[in-house]
């Protein structure tokens, strides 16, 4: 749930600052990813972003895209924030339930 809220709030702050839509989305992704990193560090865990191959930033990006679409569709701000948060959180939950994987970096030694 935190991923969706951080992604939506970071993207909304970017849109409020009148930056281009892609920059606003990336602000949301960075906010969400580093929010998760901070959570794991406080819990004395290895950040899941660095050790897990399930989509994390991709789900935050999807939430940001939903918010930008809602913003430019003249929907109320609360509706866009709610939709973006739900989409980002739900896509992350589905990725965890169905064990969706993104390609891992290949390291040649």
C-alpha positions as CSV (number, residue, x, y, z in Angstrom):
1,X,0.0,0.0,0.0
2,X,2.9,2.3,0.8
3,X,4.3,1.9,-2.7
4,X,1.0,3.3,-4.2
5,X,0.7,6.2,-1.8
6,X,4.4,7.3,-2.3
7,X,4.2,6.9,-6.1
8,X,1.0,8.9,-6.3
9,X,2.1,11.7,-3.9
10,X,5.5,12.0,-5.6
11,X,3.9,12.3,-9.0
12,X,1.3,14.8,-7.7
13,X,4.0,17.0,-6.3
14,X,5.8,16.9,-9.6
15,X,2.6,17.9,-11.5
16,X,2.0,20.7,-9.0
17,X,5.5,22.0,-9.7
18,X,4.5,22.2,-13.4
19,X,7.3,19.8,-14.6
20,X,6.7,17.7,-17.7
21,X,4.6,14.6,-17.2
22,X,7.5,12.1,-17.6
23,X,9.5,14.0,-15.0
24,X,6.6,14.0,-12.6
25,X,6.2,10.2,-13.1
26,X,9.9,9.6,-12.4
27,X,9.6,11.8,-9.3
28,X,6.9,9.5,-8.1
29,X,8.9,6.4,-9.0
30,X,12.0,7.7,-7.1
31,X,9.8,8.7,-4.1
32,X,8.2,5.2,-4.0
33,X,11.4,3.2,-4.5
34,X,13.4,5.2,-1.9
35,X,10.5,5.0,0.5
36,X,10.7,1.3,0.3
37,X,14.5,1.3,0.7
38,X,14.1,3.5,3.8
39,X,11.5,1.1,5.2
40,X,13.8,-1.9,4.8
41,X,16.8,-0.1,6.3
42,X,14.8,1.0,9.3
43,X,13.7,-2.7,9.7
44,X,17.3,-3.8,9.4
45,X,16.6,-5.8,6.2
46,X,18.3,-5.8,2.8
47,X,16.2,-3.5,0.6
48,X,13.9,-5.7,-1.5
49,X,14.4,-3.4,-4.4
50,X,18.0,-4.6,-4.6
51,X,17.4,-8.3,-3.9
52,X,14.0,-9.1,-5.4
53,X,13.2,-9.7,-9.1
54,X,9.5,-8.9,-8.8
55,X,8.4,-5.6,-10.3
56,X,8.6,-2.6,-7.8
57,X,9.6,0.5,-9.7
58,X,7.4,-0.7,-12.7
59,X,4.3,-0.7,-10.5
60,X,5.1,2.8,-9.2
61,X,5.6,3.9,-12.8
62,X,2.2,2.5,-13.7
63,X,0.6,4.4,-10.8
64,X,2.3,7.6,-12.0
65,X,1.0,7.1,-15.5
66,X,-2.6,6.7,-14.1
67,X,-2.2,9.9,-12.1
68,X,-0.9,11.9,-15.1
69,X,-3.8,10.6,-17.3
70,X,-6.3,11.5,-14.5
71,X,-4.7,15.0,-14.2
72,X,-5.0,15.8,-17.9
73,X,-8.5,14.3,-18.0
74,X,-9.6,17.0,-15.6
75,X,-10.7,14.5,-13.0
76,X,-10.8,15.7,-9.4
77,X,-7.4,15.5,-7.7
78,X,-8.6,13.1,-5.0
79,X,-9.9,10.7,-7.7
80,X,-6.6,10.6,-9.6
81,X,-4.7,10.1,-6.4
82,X,-7.0,7.3,-5.3
83,X,-6.9,5.6,-8.6
84,X,-3.1,5.8,-8.9
85,X,-2.5,4.5,-5.4
86,X,-4.9,1.6,-5.9
87,X,-3.4,0.7,-9.3
88,X,0.2,0.8,-8.1
89,X,-0.5,-1.2,-4.9
90,X,-2.7,-3.7,-6.7
91,X,-0.2,-4.3,-9.4
92,X,2.5,-4.9,-6.8
93,X,0.2,-7.3,-4.9
94,X,-0.6,-9.2,-8.0
95,X,3.1,-9.4,-8.8
96,X,3.8,-10.9,-5.4
97,X,0.8,-13.3,-5.5
98,X,1.6,-14.6,-9.0
99,X,5.4,-14.4,-8.6
100,X,5.8,-12.2,-11.7
101,X,9.5,-11.7,-12.4
102,X,11.5,-9.1,-14.3
103,X,14.7,-10.0,-16.0
104,X,17.7,-10.0,-13.7
105,X,21.0,-8.4,-14.6
106,X,23.4,-10.9,-16.0
107,X,26.8,-10.7,-14.4
108,X,29.7,-12.3,-16.3
109,X,32.7,-13.1,-14.0
